[in-house]
Amino acid sequence: MPKVLKIMLFWSLVFPTIITFLRVIIDFILGKEIELFPYTAFFLGVGAAGLIFAGPLMYLISKSNEEKY
């Protein structure tokens, strides 16, 4: 699997899943009501940010680190 694909999949699927899961746990511990819609919107927002900003940025950083050494 190409390195860029691994980075993009992590920042668009894995990272948002982890963050959303942590948010659900925190809300459960605090006793707040857990509904599907706010978490879905949060997941999609973080996923879009990972796909548009974090994924390409982390790929360029890793690529520049490889060129130095």
N, C-alpha and C positions, 0 to 999 in steps of 0.2 A: 504494500500500500504506500503510495507516495506520501512524503512527509507533510506536504501542504494539506492533503486530505485528512490526515490524522489530526493536525492542528485545528482545522476548520470544524471537524466533527466534535472535537473536545469542546471548543468554545461556543458551538451552536447547540449542542445537545447535552453533553455530560455536565458542564459547568452550570447551565440553567436548572438542570434536574437537581443537582446537589443543593443549590441555593434555595430553590423552591421547597425542597424537602426540609431543609433547616428552618425555613420560615413557617412551615406547617407545624413542625415540632415546637417551635417557640410560641406560636399562637395557642397550641394545645396546652402547653405548660402554663401559660398566662390565663387560660380559661376563656379565651375569645371564641366566638362562633366560627366554625370552619365551613366555608362555602366553596364550591368549585370555581365559580366565575372569577373572583379576584385572583386566585392562584393561577388560573389559566392565562389571564391577561398578563400577570407578572412573568410567568414562564415564557410566553411569546415575546414580551418586551426584552427580557434578558437574552433570549435566543437571537433575536434580531440584532441586538447590540453586539453580541458575540460574533455573529456572522458578518456584520458590516464593519465594526471597529476592532474588536479584540483579536479576532482570528487573523486578519491580514497584518495587524501590527505585530503580533507575536511571531508570525512567519517571517516578517522582515527583520525582526530582532534576531531570531535564530539564524537567519541567512547571513546577516552581517557579522555575527559571532563566529560563524564557520569561516568566513573570508579572512578574519584576523589571524587565525591560527593555521 
